[in-house]
Amino acid sequence: MSLTLFSTDGCHLCEQAWGLLEQTGLAAATEIKDIIDNDQWLEAYRIRIPVLRRADGAELDWPFDTDDLIAFNREPS
């Protein structure tokens, strides 16, 4: 399943989220998008990052843990 992590440089919570993605083996299936690169992302995620989005548009807001990531990844797309 394809995942997108909305993030930005210098975000320590985003770094923690990426670490969890690595722990669960989901990092390889995850693309990082810097919200500063797109005005719509910046508006939508400015105070919410890190946010993980599935290809079907479902989103998982921080805080999440490895169990949350695994469950989120298992949801039907």
C-alpha positions as CSV (number, residue, x, y, z in Angstrom):
1,M,0.0,0.0,0.0
2,S,1.2,3.5,-0.9
3,L,1.6,5.9,2.0
4,T,2.4,9.6,2.2
5,L,3.9,11.3,5.3
6,F,3.2,15.0,5.4
7,S,6.1,16.6,7.2
8,T,8.5,19.5,7.2
9,D,12.2,20.1,8.0
10,G,13.0,20.6,11.7
11,C,9.8,18.8,12.9
12,H,10.9,16.5,15.7
13,L,7.5,14.8,15.8
14,C,7.9,14.1,12.1
15,E,11.3,12.5,12.8
16,Q,9.7,10.3,15.4
17,A,6.9,9.3,13.0
18,W,9.5,8.4,10.4
19,G,11.3,6.3,13.0
20,L,8.0,4.4,13.7
21,L,7.5,3.8,10.0
22,E,11.0,2.4,9.8
23,Q,10.4,0.1,12.8
24,T,7.2,-1.3,11.2
25,G,8.8,-1.8,7.8
26,L,6.5,0.8,6.2
27,A,9.1,3.4,5.4
28,A,9.9,1.8,2.0
29,A,6.2,2.2,1.0
30,T,6.1,5.8,2.3
31,E,6.8,9.0,0.4
32,I,7.6,12.1,2.4
33,K,5.9,15.4,1.3
34,D,7.2,18.7,2.8
35,I,4.1,20.8,3.4
36,I,6.1,24.0,2.7
37,D,6.2,22.9,-1.0
38,N,2.5,23.3,-1.5
39,D,0.1,26.0,-0.3
40,Q,-2.8,23.6,0.1
41,W,-0.7,21.2,2.2
42,L,0.5,24.0,4.3
43,E,-3.0,25.2,5.0
44,A,-4.3,21.7,5.7
45,Y,-1.4,20.3,7.8
46,R,0.3,23.3,9.3
47,I,-0.7,22.5,12.9
48,R,-1.4,18.8,12.3
49,I,1.9,17.3,11.1
50,P,3.0,14.6,11.1
51,V,0.0,13.2,9.2
52,L,0.1,9.8,7.4
53,R,-2.2,9.4,4.3
54,R,-3.1,6.2,2.6
55,A,-3.7,6.1,-1.2
56,D,-7.5,6.0,-0.6
57,G,-7.3,9.4,1.2
58,A,-7.7,8.1,4.8
59,E,-5.5,10.0,7.2
60,L,-3.8,9.1,10.5
61,D,-3.0,12.1,12.7
62,W,-0.2,12.2,15.3
63,P,0.2,10.9,17.9
64,F,0.3,7.3,16.7
65,D,2.4,4.3,17.6
66,T,3.5,1.1,15.8
67,D,0.2,-0.7,16.6
68,D,-1.7,2.2,15.1
69,L,0.5,2.2,12.0
70,I,0.0,-1.5,11.4
71,A,-3.8,-1.3,11.9
72,F,-3.9,1.8,9.6
73,N,-2.0,-0.1,6.9
74,R,-4.3,-3.1,7.1
75,E,-7.5,-1.0,6.5
76,P,-9.1,-1.7,3.1
77,S,-8.2,0.8,0.5
